[in-house]
């Protein structure tokens, strides 16, 4: 069963309004309204784990699904267990570029590259 509510007891990861707006823009550019943003935690990286984000149209019945401003965020149950209370944000940084950032209150440390955590 897929709903707009989390499908597990884990607090869902939330998208900020700016992240939801950027994801909606990117999905519109893809031309497939069935797409959602998938966030996953994978083993690897300097500090033990790394984040992975990509568009996906497949929703597993065990996925944690949250919706912000009409944009779906999908997280597999194993990854969601490592991300309770996390927020995905999108920031325009002028000459430094722009990008998505994950604020994970469960993160104990990260590496210098900013792409992995423990």
mmCIF file of the C-alpha atoms, coordinates in Angstrom:
data_MODEL
# 
_entry.id   MODEL 
# 
loop_
_atom_site.group_PDB 
_atom_site.id 
_atom_site.type_symbol 
_atom_site.label_atom_id 
_atom_site.label_alt_id 
_atom_site.label_comp_id 
_atom_site.label_asym_id 
_atom_site.label_entity_id 
_atom_site.label_seq_id 
_atom_site.pdbx_PDB_ins_code 
_atom_site.Cartn_x 
_atom_site.Cartn_y 
_atom_site.Cartn_z 
_atom_site.occupancy 
_atom_site.B_iso_or_equiv 
_atom_site.pdbx_formal_charge 
_atom_site.auth_seq_id 
_atom_site.auth_comp_id 
_atom_site.auth_asym_id 
_atom_site.auth_atom_id 
_atom_site.pdbx_PDB_model_num 
ATOM 1   C CA . UNK A 1 1   ? 0.000  0.000  0.000   1.00 0.00 ? 1   UNK A CA 1 
ATOM 2   C CA . UNK A 1 2   ? 1.388  3.409  -0.968  1.00 0.00 ? 2   UNK A CA 1 
ATOM 3   C CA . UNK A 1 3   ? 0.173  6.526  0.783   1.00 0.00 ? 3   UNK A CA 1 
ATOM 4   C CA . UNK A 1 4   ? 1.353  10.053 1.378   1.00 0.00 ? 4   UNK A CA 1 
ATOM 5   C CA . UNK A 1 5   ? 2.144  9.052  4.935   1.00 0.00 ? 5   UNK A CA 1 
ATOM 6   C CA . UNK A 1 6   ? 5.303  7.164  5.935   1.00 0.00 ? 6   UNK A CA 1 
ATOM 7   C CA . UNK A 1 7   ? 4.868  3.407  5.645   1.00 0.00 ? 7   UNK A CA 1 
ATOM 8   C CA . UNK A 1 8   ? 7.058  2.676  8.683   1.00 0.00 ? 8   UNK A CA 1 
ATOM 9   C CA . UNK A 1 9   ? 7.345  4.092  12.201  1.00 0.00 ? 9   UNK A CA 1 
ATOM 10  C CA . UNK A 1 10  ? 10.438 6.045  11.154  1.00 0.00 ? 10  UNK A CA 1 
ATOM 11  C CA . UNK A 1 11  ? 10.123 9.839  11.069  1.00 0.00 ? 11  UNK A CA 1 
ATOM 12  C CA . UNK A 1 12  ? 10.281 10.672 7.391   1.00 0.00 ? 12  UNK A CA 1 
ATOM 13  C CA . UNK A 1 13  ? 12.975 12.707 5.755   1.00 0.00 ? 13  UNK A CA 1 
ATOM 14  C CA . UNK A 1 14  ? 11.547 16.040 4.697   1.00 0.00 ? 14  UNK A CA 1 
ATOM 15  C CA . UNK A 1 15  ? 12.199 18.146 1.630   1.00 0.00 ? 15  UNK A CA 1 
ATOM 16  C CA . UNK A 1 16  ? 12.521 21.886 2.198   1.00 0.00 ? 16  UNK A CA 1 
ATOM 17  C CA . UNK A 1 17  ? 10.284 24.063 0.045   1.00 0.00 ? 17  UNK A CA 1 
ATOM 18  C CA . UNK A 1 18  ? 13.285 25.141 -2.035  1.00 0.00 ? 18  UNK A CA 1 
ATOM 19  C CA . UNK A 1 19  ? 14.314 21.506 -2.590  1.00 0.00 ? 19  UNK A CA 1 
ATOM 20  C CA . UNK A 1 20  ? 10.757 20.540 -3.547  1.00 0.00 ? 20  UNK A CA 1 
ATOM 21  C CA . UNK A 1 21  ? 10.602 23.438 -6.024  1.00 0.00 ? 21  UNK A CA 1 
ATOM 22  C CA . UNK A 1 22  ? 13.899 22.422 -7.657  1.00 0.00 ? 22  UNK A CA 1 
ATOM 23  C CA . UNK A 1 23  ? 12.902 18.739 -7.823  1.00 0.00 ? 23  UNK A CA 1 
ATOM 24  C CA . UNK A 1 24  ? 9.542  19.728 -9.379  1.00 0.00 ? 24  UNK A CA 1 
ATOM 25  C CA . UNK A 1 25  ? 11.416 21.814 -11.968 1.00 0.00 ? 25  UNK A CA 1 
ATOM 26  C CA . UNK A 1 26  ? 13.770 18.910 -12.789 1.00 0.00 ? 26  UNK A CA 1 
ATOM 27  C CA . UNK A 1 27  ? 10.899 16.408 -13.032 1.00 0.00 ? 27  UNK A CA 1 
ATOM 28  C CA . UNK A 1 28  ? 9.027  18.771 -15.376 1.00 0.00 ? 28  UNK A CA 1 
ATOM 29  C CA . UNK A 1 29  ? 12.155 18.977 -17.544 1.00 0.00 ? 29  UNK A CA 1 
ATOM 30  C CA . UNK A 1 30  ? 12.241 15.160 -17.670 1.00 0.00 ? 30  UNK A CA 1 
ATOM 31  C CA . UNK A 1 31  ? 8.655  15.150 -18.929 1.00 0.00 ? 31  UNK A CA 1 
ATOM 32  C CA . UNK A 1 32  ? 7.545  12.241 -16.729 1.00 0.00 ? 32  UNK A CA 1 
ATOM 33  C CA . UNK A 1 33  ? 5.113  13.268 -13.960 1.00 0.00 ? 33  UNK A CA 1 
ATOM 34  C CA . UNK A 1 34  ? 5.341  9.782  -12.392 1.00 0.00 ? 34  UNK A CA 1 
ATOM 35  C CA . UNK A 1 35  ? 8.917  10.425 -11.264 1.00 0.00 ? 35  UNK A CA 1 
ATOM 36  C CA . UNK A 1 36  ? 9.822  10.953 -7.621  1.00 0.00 ? 36  UNK A CA 1 
ATOM 37  C CA . UNK A 1 37  ? 13.093 11.765 -5.910  1.00 0.00 ? 37  UNK A CA 1 
ATOM 38  C CA . UNK A 1 38  ? 14.683 8.704  -4.310  1.00 0.00 ? 38  UNK A CA 1 
ATOM 39  C CA . UNK A 1 39  ? 17.161 9.130  -1.461  1.00 0.00 ? 39  UNK A CA 1 
ATOM 40  C CA . UNK A 1 40  ? 19.254 6.155  -0.380  1.00 0.00 ? 40  UNK A CA 1 
ATOM 41  C CA . UNK A 1 41  ? 22.165 5.435  1.929   1.00 0.00 ? 41  UNK A CA 1 
ATOM 42  C CA . UNK A 1 42  ? 24.814 3.151  0.479   1.00 0.00 ? 42  UNK A CA 1 
ATOM 43  C CA . UNK A 1 43  ? 27.887 1.567  2.064   1.00 0.00 ? 43  UNK A CA 1 
ATOM 44  C CA . UNK A 1 44  ? 31.090 3.224  0.926   1.00 0.00 ? 44  UNK A CA 1 
ATOM 45  C CA . UNK A 1 45  ? 32.843 6.539  0.883   1.00 0.00 ? 45  UNK A CA 1 
ATOM 46  C CA . UNK A 1 46  ? 35.598 7.786  3.136   1.00 0.00 ? 46  UNK A CA 1 
ATOM 47  C CA . UNK A 1 47  ? 33.505 7.666  6.314   1.00 0.00 ? 47  UNK A CA 1 
ATOM 48  C CA . UNK A 1 48  ? 31.493 4.490  5.795   1.00 0.00 ? 48  UNK A CA 1 
ATOM 49  C CA . UNK A 1 49  ? 28.264 5.550  4.059   1.00 0.00 ? 49  UNK A CA 1 
ATOM 50  C CA . UNK A 1 50  ? 27.276 7.862  1.244   1.00 0.00 ? 50  UNK A CA 1 
ATOM 51  C CA . UNK A 1 51  ? 24.039 9.429  0.068   1.00 0.00 ? 51  UNK A CA 1 
ATOM 52  C CA . UNK A 1 52  ? 22.570 8.673  -3.327  1.00 0.00 ? 52  UNK A CA 1 
ATOM 53  C CA . UNK A 1 53  ? 19.775 10.678 -4.967  1.00 0.00 ? 53  UNK A CA 1 
ATOM 54  C CA . UNK A 1 54  ? 18.091 9.945  -8.274  1.00 0.00 ? 54  UNK A CA 1 
ATOM 55  C CA . UNK A 1 55  ? 14.705 9.983  -9.970  1.00 0.00 ? 55  UNK A CA 1 
ATOM 56  C CA . UNK A 1 56  ? 12.634 6.830  -9.754  1.00 0.00 ? 56  UNK A CA 1 
ATOM 57  C CA . UNK A 1 57  ? 9.134  5.844  -10.812 1.00 0.00 ? 57  UNK A CA 1 
ATOM 58  C CA . UNK A 1 58  ? 9.142  2.489  -8.974  1.00 0.00 ? 58  UNK A CA 1 
ATOM 59  C CA . UNK A 1 59  ? 7.670  2.583  -5.472  1.00 0.00 ? 59  UNK A CA 1 
ATOM 60  C CA . UNK A 1 60  ? 8.170  -0.485 -3.303  1.00 0.00 ? 60  UNK A CA 1 
ATOM 61  C CA . UNK A 1 61  ? 5.518  -1.269 -0.700  1.00 0.00 ? 61  UNK A CA 1 
ATOM 62  C CA . UNK A 1 62  ? 8.168  -0.975 2.045   1.00 0.00 ? 62  UNK A CA 1 
ATOM 63  C CA . UNK A 1 63  ? 9.365  2.470  0.900   1.00 0.00 ? 63  UNK A CA 1 
ATOM 64  C CA . UNK A 1 64  ? 8.893  5.434  3.193   1.00 0.00 ? 64  UNK A CA 1 
ATOM 65  C CA . UNK A 1 65  ? 7.052  8.029  1.108   1.00 0.00 ? 65  UNK A CA 1 
ATOM 66  C CA . UNK A 1 66  ? 6.703  11.686 2.019   1.00 0.00 ? 66  UNK A CA 1 
ATOM 67  C CA . UNK A 1 67  ? 5.205  14.502 -0.030  1.00 0.00 ? 67  UNK A CA 1 
ATOM 68  C CA . UNK A 1 68  ? 6.223  18.174 0.078   1.00 0.00 ? 68  UNK A CA 1 
ATOM 69  C CA . UNK A 1 69  ? 4.498  20.702 -2.155  1.00 0.00 ? 69  UNK A CA 1 
ATOM 70  C CA . UNK A 1 70  ? 3.339  17.866 -4.421  1.00 0.00 ? 70  UNK A CA 1 
ATOM 71  C CA . UNK A 1 71  ? 6.814  16.301 -4.799  1.00 0.00 ? 71  UNK A CA 1 
ATOM 72  C CA . UNK A 1 72  ? 7.261  12.713 -3.626  1.00 0.00 ? 72  UNK A CA 1 
ATOM 73  C CA . UNK A 1 73  ? 10.401 11.640 -1.766  1.00 0.00 ? 73  UNK A CA 1 
ATOM 74  C CA . UNK A 1 74  ? 11.007 7.879  -1.683  1.00 0.00 ? 74  UNK A CA 1 
ATOM 75  C CA . UNK A 1 75  ? 13.346 6.155  0.768   1.00 0.00 ? 75  UNK A CA 1 
ATOM 76  C CA . UNK A 1 76  ? 13.847 2.421  1.192   1.00 0.00 ? 76  UNK A CA 1 
ATOM 77  C CA . UNK A 1 77  ? 13.152 1.237  4.738   1.00 0.00 ? 77  UNK A CA 1 
ATOM 78  C CA . UNK A 1 78  ? 16.800 0.383  5.508   1.00 0.00 ? 78  UNK A CA 1 
ATOM 79  C CA . UNK A 1 79  ? 18.009 3.843  4.462   1.00 0.00 ? 79  UNK A CA 1 
ATOM 80  C CA . UNK A 1 80  ? 15.120 5.533  6.299   1.00 0.00 ? 80  UNK A CA 1 
ATOM 81  C CA . UNK A 1 81  ? 16.290 3.917  9.533   1.00 0.00 ? 81  UNK A CA 1 
ATOM 82  C CA . UNK A 1 82  ? 19.561 5.880  9.169   1.00 0.00 ? 82  UNK A CA 1 
ATOM 83  C CA . UNK A 1 83  ? 17.862 9.193  8.342   1.00 0.00 ? 83  UNK A CA 1 
ATOM 84  C CA . UNK A 1 84  ? 15.127 9.942  10.906  1.00 0.00 ? 84  UNK A CA 1 
ATOM 85  C CA . UNK A 1 85  ? 14.609 13.685 11.197  1.00 0.00 ? 85  UNK A CA 1 
ATOM 86  C CA . UNK A 1 86  ? 16.855 14.518 8.225   1.00 0.00 ? 86  UNK A CA 1 
ATOM 87  C CA . UNK A 1 87  ? 16.063 17.318 5.781   1.00 0.00 ? 87  UNK A CA 1 
ATOM 88  C CA . UNK A 1 88  ? 16.979 17.657 2.110   1.00 0.00 ? 88  UNK A CA 1 
ATOM 89  C CA . UNK A 1 89  ? 17.548 21.290 1.148   1.00 0.00 ? 89  UNK A CA 1 
ATOM 90  C CA . UNK A 1 90  ? 18.502 23.061 -2.079  1.00 0.00 ? 90  UNK A CA 1 
ATOM 91  C CA . UNK A 1 91  ? 20.665 26.165 -2.001  1.00 0.00 ? 91  UNK A CA 1 
ATOM 92  C CA . UNK A 1 92  ? 21.729 28.640 -4.642  1.00 0.00 ? 92  UNK A CA 1 
ATOM 93  C CA . UNK A 1 93  ? 25.262 29.660 -3.733  1.00 0.00 ? 93  UNK A CA 1 
ATOM 94  C CA . UNK A 1 94  ? 26.039 32.341 -6.316  1.00 0.00 ? 94  UNK A CA 1 
ATOM 95  C CA . UNK A 1 95  ? 29.443 31.826 -7.888  1.00 0.00 ? 95  UNK A CA 1 
ATOM 96  C CA . UNK A 1 96  ? 29.978 28.680 -5.827  1.00 0.00 ? 96  UNK A CA 1 
ATOM 97  C CA . UNK A 1 97  ? 27.151 26.971 -7.677  1.00 0.00 ? 97  UNK A CA 1 
ATOM 98  C CA . UNK A 1 98  ? 24.039 25.351 -6.318  1.00 0.00 ? 98  UNK A CA 1 
ATOM 99  C CA . UNK A 1 99  ? 23.099 21.974 -4.993  1.00 0.00 ? 99  UNK A CA 1 
ATOM 100 C CA . UNK A 1 100 ? 21.203 19.702 -2.686  1.00 0.00 ? 100 UNK A CA 1 
ATOM 101 C CA . UNK A 1 101 ? 22.379 19.305 0.897   1.00 0.00 ? 101 UNK A CA 1 
ATOM 102 C CA . UNK A 1 102 ? 21.266 16.710 3.424   1.00 0.00 ? 102 UNK A CA 1 
ATOM 103 C CA . UNK A 1 103 ? 21.046 17.782 7.059   1.00 0.00 ? 103 UNK A CA 1 
ATOM 104 C CA . UNK A 1 104 ? 21.146 14.479 8.950   1.00 0.00 ? 104 UNK A CA 1 
ATOM 105 C CA . UNK A 1 105 ? 20.994 14.891 12.753  1.00 0.00 ? 105 UNK A CA 1 
ATOM 106 C CA . UNK A 1 106 ? 22.095 11.242 13.116  1.00 0.00 ? 106 UNK A CA 1 
ATOM 107 C CA . UNK A 1 107 ? 25.384 11.824 11.324  1.00 0.00 ? 107 UNK A CA 1 
ATOM 108 C CA . UNK A 1 108 ? 28.289 11.433 13.744  1.00 0.00 ? 108 UNK A CA 1 
ATOM 109 C CA . UNK A 1 109 ? 31.034 12.613 11.396  1.00 0.00 ? 109 UNK A CA 1 
ATOM 110 C CA . UNK A 1 110 ? 31.694 13.235 7.719   1.00 0.00 ? 110 UNK A CA 1 
ATOM 111 C CA . UNK A 1 111 ? 34.739 13.286 5.500   1.00 0.00 ? 111 UNK A CA 1 
ATOM 112 C CA . UNK A 1 112 ? 36.385 16.334 3.996   1.00 0.00 ? 112 UNK A CA 1 
ATOM 113 C CA . UNK A 1 113 ? 34.741 15.783 0.618   1.00 0.00 ? 113 UNK A CA 1 
ATOM 114 C CA . UNK A 1 114 ? 31.294 16.097 2.222   1.00 0.00 ? 114 UNK A CA 1 
ATOM 115 C CA . UNK A 1 115 ? 29.972 13.111 0.287   1.00 0.00 ? 115 UNK A CA 1 
ATOM 116 C CA . UNK A 1 116 ? 30.191 10.425 2.960   1.00 0.00 ? 116 UNK A CA 1 
ATOM 117 C CA . UNK A 1 117 ? 29.272 10.089 6.611   1.00 0.00 ? 117 UNK A CA 1 
ATOM 118 C CA . UNK A 1 118 ? 29.146 7.753  9.560   1.00 0.00 ? 118 UNK A CA 1 
# 
